[in-house]
Amino acid sequence: MKVTPACPPVAAVRPEVLEADGDRRVDPYYWLRDKHDPEVIAYLEAENAYTDAVTAGAGDLQERLYREIIGRVQETDSSAATLFKGWLTYTRTVEGLDYEIYCRRRGTMDAPEEVILDANELAKGHDYFELGYVERSPDENLLAYAADVNGSELHELRFRDLNTGQDLGDVIQGVYYGAAWAADNTTFFYVRPDSAMRPYQVWRHRLGAASEKDVLVFQEDDERFEVGVEPSKSERFIFINTSSQISSETYFLPSDAPDAQPVLIEPRRDNIEYSVDDQEDRFLLLTNDGATNFRLMAAPIASPGRASWTEVVPERPGVRLNLTDVHQHHVVLGQRSDGLQRLEVLDTMSGALHIVEQPDAAYTAFPGSNPDYSSRVMRFFYTSLTAPCGPWSKNSRSEAATTETIT
């Protein structure tokens, strides 16, 4: 006998007139915006009950599909280890557990494993859990981690002593994505959102101090722009980026002078974007200023404004530059040409450019984890119609195309 499900709930129509900038529109369901309204909650519960009724007969099929998917997943697995400052760091998963375990070994994978953070332990007792970021200090002795336990994307920031495995007393609430350690290993920069969940502030915290004493470093008042903070790969600078969909600007401060005032590189202009990293005595800027498909520019750190910019890689017909990964002597350029997402290496000493050749005619390649600024090897991800996505490495010297590829 065919069972007819209950009638679907129908949301009440309550027209709300909205006027802004001379425009007038009517929203019949504006009242559903208030997620704390008991009537809204009751309506959502009715929707969920209706869904359960409609799909009740498919329970066995859902379980069978789930088991088939799980059967094709290697639940106990480990990421490729990244060597940085004498430590091989990686994450691993264990069958039956929901979250990653963050680990490291000293120098070699034969060394004893240190578990620096087990997200499964942190998730216990919570219906929801997600790590916003996990950031090790420059001296590799401390760990900053931000956890969201209710899905709000407002994280609780904590710090862990990696020598003892114990968390410090510092706890900061209401933190968003984006973070940077200063060179002193005691100063930490983080981001806060406004009431609309727009990241708009960068704050400075000093370990051991109450969070009420944290210092507001930067605030973006223009609601079109969002803020982020990150260290440069060389760890010499901390960058504060603020961007909209079509414009951006970047501030910097020396990592060894965390109390310094951020310095603006180039003021924002409509429809002009730029991103920045440092390389030795200069900044490198990927920008669409004077180049629809972007070009790579350089500027001295002492005078980084647009008047000092010089061209490193010009705009080229049919080539769209979309990212950079800066090393001490090379720059890896992410570019799109001939319908492919490619990697291109610039030797900054000779100025030579070459595409990192791949075995398939159609593929996508993009940078992976490359934290070592002085390294001549780059890790990248590669996928094609016949090759699943995975990490690969190549020598980044100009003859890289002839070197061996290793997994």
C-alpha positions in Angstrom: 0.0 0.0 0.0 1.3 3.4 -1.0 1.7 5.7 2.0 0.9 9.4 1.3 3.2 11.7 3.4 1.8 14.5 5.4 1.1 17.8 3.6 4.2 20.0 3.5 4.2 23.0 5.8 3.6 26.4 4.2 5.3 29.5 5.5 3.1 32.4 6.3 3.2 35.4 4.0 4.0 38.6 5.9 4.9 41.3 3.4 7.8 43.5 4.5 8.5 46.7 2.6 12.3 47.3 2.3 13.6 50.7 1.0 17.2 51.5 0.3 19.0 53.9 -2.1 15.7 54.9 -3.8 14.7 51.3 -4.4 11.6 49.7 -2.9 10.9 46.0 -2.8 8.5 43.7 -0.9 9.8 40.5 0.8 6.9 38.2 1.9 9.2 36.0 3.9 11.4 38.6 5.7 10.2 37.3 9.0 12.1 34.1 8.5 15.4 35.9 9.0 15.0 35.9 12.8 16.4 32.5 13.8 15.5 33.0 17.4 11.8 33.6 16.8 9.8 30.7 18.2 7.5 30.8 15.1 10.6 30.4 12.8 11.9 27.6 14.9 8.5 25.9 14.8 8.3 26.2 11.0 11.8 24.8 10.5 10.9 21.8 12.8 7.8 21.2 10.7 9.9 21.2 7.5 12.3 18.7 9.1 9.4 16.5 10.2 7.9 16.6 6.6 11.3 15.6 5.2 11.5 12.7 7.6 8.0 11.5 6.6 8.7 11.8 2.9 12.0 9.9 3.1 11.0 7.4 5.7 10.7 4.6 3.1 14.3 5.2 1.9 16.1 4.5 5.2 17.5 1.1 4.1 18.7 2.6 0.8 20.3 5.6 2.5 22.2 3.2 4.9 23.3 1.0 2.0 24.6 4.0 0.0 26.4 5.3 3.0 28.1 1.9 3.7 29.1 1.7 0.0 30.7 5.2 0.1 32.5 4.4 3.4 33.7 1.1 1.9 35.5 3.1 -0.8 37.2 5.5 1.6 40.5 4.7 3.3 39.5 5.8 6.8 42.9 5.0 8.4 45.2 7.2 6.4 48.0 9.8 6.7 48.9 12.9 4.8 52.3 13.4 3.1 54.7 14.7 5.7 56.1 18.2 5.3 59.7 18.9 6.5 60.1 22.3 8.2 62.6 23.4 10.8 63.8 19.9 11.4 60.3 18.5 12.0 58.2 16.3 9.7 54.6 17.3 10.3 51.5 15.5 9.1 47.9 14.7 9.9 46.4 11.2 10.1 42.9 9.7 10.5 41.8 6.5 12.2 38.9 4.3 11.2 35.9 5.1 13.3 37.1 8.5 14.4 35.7 11.7 12.8 38.6 14.1 13.0 42.2 14.5 12.1 45.1 13.9 14.5 48.0 16.4 14.1 51.4 14.8 14.5 55.1 15.4 14.0 58.4 13.5 14.1 61.9 14.9 14.6 64.0 14.7 11.4 62.8 11.3 10.1 59.7 9.3 9.9 61.5 6.6 11.9 61.6 8.9 14.9 58.9 8.6 17.7 55.6 10.2 16.8 54.4 13.2 18.8 50.7 14.0 18.8 50.5 17.7 19.0 46.7 18.0 18.7 43.9 15.4 18.6 40.8 16.9 17.3 38.8 13.8 18.3 39.6 14.6 22.0 38.7 18.2 21.6 35.4 17.3 20.0 34.2 15.1 22.8 31.0 16.3 24.4 30.1 18.6 21.5 27.4 18.0 18.9 29.4 20.1 16.4 33.1 20.6 16.1 35.5 22.2 13.6 39.0 23.5 13.8 39.4 27.0 12.2 43.2 26.8 12.2 46.2 25.2 13.8 49.3 27.4 13.8 52.7 26.5 15.3 55.0 29.2 16.7 58.2 30.1 14.8 60.3 28.2 17.4 58.0 25.2 17.1 57.4 25.1 20.9 53.8 26.5 20.9 50.6 25.8 19.1 47.7 28.1 18.6 44.4 26.5 17.7 40.9 27.9 17.1 37.8 25.7 17.6 34.2 26.2 16.7 31.8 24.0 18.8 28.4 25.3 17.6 28.7 26.1 13.9 28.7 29.9 14.3 32.3 30.2 13.0 33.0 32.1 16.2 36.0 30.2 17.5 37.6 29.8 20.9 41.3 30.4 20.6 43.7 28.5 22.8 47.5 27.9 23.1 49.4 24.7 23.8 52.9 24.2 25.1 54.2 21.4 22.8 56.9 20.5 25.2 54.4 19.5 27.9 51.3 18.9 25.9 49.4 21.2 28.2 47.2 24.2 27.2 48.2 27.6 28.6 45.7 29.7 30.5 45.2 32.1 27.6 41.6 31.7 26.2 40.1 34.2 23.6 36.5 34.0 22.5 34.8 35.1 19.3 37.8 34.7 17.0 37.5 34.3 13.2 39.8 32.7 10.6 43.2 34.3 10.0 46.2 34.3 12.3 49.9 35.1 12.6 52.7 34.5 15.1 55.3 37.3 15.6 59.0 36.4 15.7 59.1 36.6 19.5 56.9 33.5 19.9 54.8 35.3 22.5 52.8 37.7 20.3 49.8 36.5 18.3 47.6 38.3 15.8 44.0 37.2 15.2 40.8 38.4 13.5 37.4 39.3 14.8 34.1 39.6 12.8 31.4 42.2 13.2 27.7 41.4 13.9 27.2 40.4 10.3 30.1 38.0 10.4 32.3 40.2 8.3 36.0 39.9 9.4 36.9 43.5 10.1 39.4 43.7 12.9 42.9 42.5 13.6 43.9 42.2 17.3 47.2 41.6 19.0 47.5 39.2 22.0 50.5 38.7 24.2 50.8 35.3 25.9 50.1 35.5 29.7 48.1 38.7 29.4 44.3 38.8 29.9 42.4 38.9 26.6 40.8 42.2 27.8 44.2 43.8 27.4 44.5 42.7 23.7 45.3 45.6 21.4 43.2 46.5 18.3 45.8 46.8 15.5 43.5 47.4 12.5 39.9 48.0 11.7 38.1 48.1 8.4 35.0 50.3 8.5 34.0 49.9 4.9 31.4 47.1 4.8 32.4 46.1 1.3 35.8 44.9 2.6 36.9 41.9 4.6 40.2 41.6 6.6 42.7 38.9 7.0 46.1 38.5 8.6 49.0 36.2 7.7 52.8 35.8 8.0 55.0 36.0 5.0 56.7 32.7 4.0 60.1 34.2 5.1 58.5 34.9 8.5 60.0 38.4 8.3 56.7 40.2 7.9 53.1 40.1 8.9 50.6 41.1 6.3 47.2 42.6 6.9 45.0 42.3 3.8 41.7 44.0 3.2 39.7 43.3 0.1 36.4 43.5 -1.6 35.3 41.7 -4.8 37.1 44.1 -7.0 39.6 46.0 -4.9 42.3 45.3 -2.3 45.1 46.8 -0.3 47.8 45.4 2.0 49.6 46.6 5.2 52.7 45.2 6.6 54.8 45.2 9.8 58.1 43.6 10.7 57.5 40.3 12.5 60.3 41.2 15.0 58.5 44.4 15.8 55.0 43.3 16.6 54.1 46.6 18.3 54.9 48.6 15.2 52.1 50.4 13.3 51.1 48.7 10.1 52.5 50.4 7.0 50.3 50.7 3.9 51.9 49.4 0.7 49.6 51.0 -1.8 46.2 52.7 -1.2 43.1 50.9 -2.6 41.6 52.0 -5.9 38.4 50.9 -7.6 38.8 47.8 -9.7 42.5 47.3 -8.8 43.6 44.2 -6.8 47.1 43.2 -5.6 48.5 40.6 -3.3 52.0 40.7 -1.7 54.8 38.5 -0.5 58.4 39.4 0.3 61.6 38.1 -1.4 64.9 39.2 0.1 65.0 43.0 -0.2 61.8 43.5 -2.1 58.1 42.9 -2.2 56.5 41.0 -5.0 53.0 42.0 -6.1 50.6 40.2 -8.3 48.2 42.8 -9.6 45.8 43.7 -12.4 47.0 47.3 -12.3 47.7 48.0 -15.9 47.1 44.3 -16.8 43.6 42.7 -17.2 45.1 39.2 -16.7 47.5 40.3 -14.0 51.3 40.8 -14.0 54.0 40.4 -11.4 55.6 43.5 -10.1 58.4 44.3 -7.6 58.9 47.1 -5.1 61.7 47.9 -2.6 60.6 47.3 1.0 61.8 50.8 2.0 59.4 52.4 -0.6 56.7 49.9 -1.6 54.2 52.3 -3.2 53.1 52.2 -6.8 55.6 54.8 -7.9 58.4 52.4 -7.1 56.9 49.3 -8.8 58.9 47.6 -11.6 57.7 44.9 -13.8 59.0 41.3 -13.3 56.6 39.2 -15.4 54.5 41.2 -17.9 50.9 40.4 -18.9 50.9 37.9 -21.7 48.2 37.2 -24.3 46.2 34.1 -23.3 47.8 33.8 -19.9 45.9 34.6 -16.7 48.2 34.8 -13.6 46.2 33.9 -10.5 48.6 33.1 -7.6 52.2 33.2 -6.5 54.3 30.9 -4.2 57.5 32.8 -3.4 60.8 31.1 -2.5 64.1 32.7 -1.8 65.4 32.3 -5.4 62.3 31.3 -7.3 58.7 32.2 -7.7 56.1 29.6 -8.6 53.3 31.2 -10.6 49.9 29.7 -10.8 48.5 30.5 -14.3 45.7 29.5 -16.6 46.4 29.1 -20.3 45.2 26.8 -23.1 42.3 25.9 -20.8 44.7 24.4 -18.1 45.5 25.4 -14.6 49.3 25.3 -14.8 52.4 25.9 -12.7 55.2 28.1 -14.0 58.6 28.7 -12.3 60.5 32.0 -12.5 64.2 31.9 -11.7 64.6 35.3 -10.2 68.4 35.4 -10.8 68.2 34.8 -14.6 64.6 35.8 -15.2 64.0 32.5 -17.0 60.4 31.2 -17.0 59.3 27.6 -17.6 56.1 25.6 -17.4 56.3 22.6 -15.1 55.4 19.9 -17.6 52.9 17.2 -16.7 52.2 13.7 -18.2 48.5 14.3 -19.2 47.1 16.5 -21.9 44.4 17.8 -19.6 45.1 18.4 -16.0 45.0 20.8 -13.1 48.1 21.7 -10.9 48.3 24.0 -8.0 50.8 24.6 -5.1 50.7 22.4 -2.0 52.4 22.9 1.4 55.7 24.8 0.8 56.5 26.4 4.1 60.3 26.5 3.7 61.3 29.8 2.1 64.8 28.7 1.2 63.8 25.4 -0.3 64.6 24.6 -4.0 61.9 22.0 -4.0 58.2 22.7 -4.4 55.3 20.5 -3.5 52.2 20.7 -5.6 48.9 19.0 -6.2 48.1 17.4 -9.5 44.9 15.9 -10.9 43.6 14.8 -14.3 40.8 12.8 -15.8 42.9 9.7 -15.1 44.9 10.7 -12.0 43.3 11.4 -8.6 44.4 14.6 -6.7 47.6 14.0 -4.7 50.8 15.8 -3.6 53.9 15.7 -5.8 57.3 17.4 -5.6 59.7 18.9 -8.1 63.1 20.6 -7.9 62.4 24.3 -8.5 65.6 25.2 -10.3 65.3 26.2 -13.9 66.0 22.6 -15.1 63.1 21.4 -13.0 61.3 19.9 -15.9 64.0 17.2 -16.3 64.2 16.2 -12.6 62.4 13.2 -11.2 58.9 13.5 -9.8 58.4 11.8 -6.4 55.2 11.1 -4.4 
